[in-house]
């Protein structure tokens, strides 16, 4: 089983990691376990990567620059933000310093050009083996309000119309969905292989459009980075909800070197499964959130996916896709990441039974308690 460690070094302007303490923690782990890759970002600090690469070289461990794509980059350049179905900018979700969860439209040519220019100007001379692309999606439920129904900027509206979508009908349908009292306001008709089918024609076309857009633009970026001799990993939401935000994991896996679906079942922040379900309930109603879990396949829990459901999903990923390395919320952060020893032990039961091909200890190594690392170092052998 492949093993990766993820480190949050801070926002572009604020370094939050001490390189000596990081190397000390890595050394304890790498004396015992072969680590295939370190994902670290996204503080702008060339020297940090040079020093870390020198440290990792004897271990043949690859180094990846964690690079947010359709978010956070306005620190460097002006971007066209996504617009909701009322053609208004969405609110940012401030999670921590250096991360604001604003989102940029993938279909705006200037945005794509800016992403490539920023990398070329700021990071192209870093000593790295690859890039790890984050924020490759549209806003999620956790962005609040009606942000998930984006983007309706001029570029997106033009492309939607070219694909035969009646945009005005779609807008009316979205608006009317907020007045529905039942448990299925989006009229989800079917869920299969991590994809959703909607009863309403315009809504079904719309979600296909979002996934087409992200897949197309991420593939362009993969070509850009691979043209520089870099490997490309992708960060996605958990496979069971990622389609709703434009991340068709099956299609994205066809070109990426690896994907890390974030199976964060103890995280109460963006990408945390219980957090996303809760914010979906707040957007509609309690029954709607429970219906969403039910159609995914969760039979017992009403605010999360349980052990058996995750095993089924991991099995599917292992049997049908290549290089899917499960992102697990190993770190502990007050009121945000609430993992504990029993949860970590259960995760390894799931990985073992699901025959997982890899794991990413997420999302910040420096916030992972020693007791969690101890379980990883002792228990992980059973998954090899």
HELIX and SHEET records of a PDB file:
HELIX    1   1 UNK A   19  UNK A   30  1                                  12    
HELIX    2   2 UNK A   46  UNK A   57  1                                  12    
HELIX    3   3 UNK A   73  UNK A   75  5                                   3    
HELIX    4   4 UNK A  109  UNK A  118  1                                  10    
HELIX    5   5 UNK A  119  UNK A  123  3                                   5    
HELIX    6   6 UNK A  141  UNK A  143  5                                   3    
HELIX    7   7 UNK A  154  UNK A  162  1                                   9    
HELIX    8   8 UNK A  167  UNK A  177  1                                  11    
HELIX    9   9 UNK A  201  UNK A  226  1                                  26    
HELIX   10  10 UNK A  242  UNK A  245  5                                   4    
HELIX   11  11 UNK A  249  UNK A  252  1                                   4    
HELIX   12  12 UNK A  273  UNK A  283  1                                  11    
HELIX   13  13 UNK A  286  UNK A  296  1                                  11    
HELIX   14  14 UNK A  307  UNK A  320  1                                  14    
HELIX   15  15 UNK A  341  UNK A  353  1                                  13    
HELIX   16  16 UNK A  365  UNK A  367  5                                   3    
HELIX   17  17 UNK A  370  UNK A  379  1                                  10    
HELIX   18  18 UNK A  380  UNK A  383  5                                   4    
SHEET    1   A 9 UNK A   2  UNK A   8  0                                        
SHEET    2   A 9 UNK A  37  UNK A  41  1                                        
SHEET    3   A 9 UNK A  62  UNK A  68  1                                        
SHEET    4   A 9 UNK A 130  UNK A 134  1                                        
SHEET    5   A 9 UNK A 231  UNK A 237  1                                        
SHEET    6   A 9 UNK A 258  UNK A 263  1                                        
SHEET    7   A 9 UNK A 326  UNK A 329  1                                        
SHEET    8   A 9 UNK A 358  UNK A 362  1                                        
SHEET    9   A 9 UNK A   2  UNK A   8  1                                        
SHEET    1   B 2 UNK A 188  UNK A 192  0                                        
SHEET    2   B 2 UNK A 195  UNK A 198 -1                                        
SHEET    1   C 2 UNK A 332  UNK A 333  0                                        
SHEET    2   C 2 UNK A 337  UNK A 338 -1                                        
END                                                                             
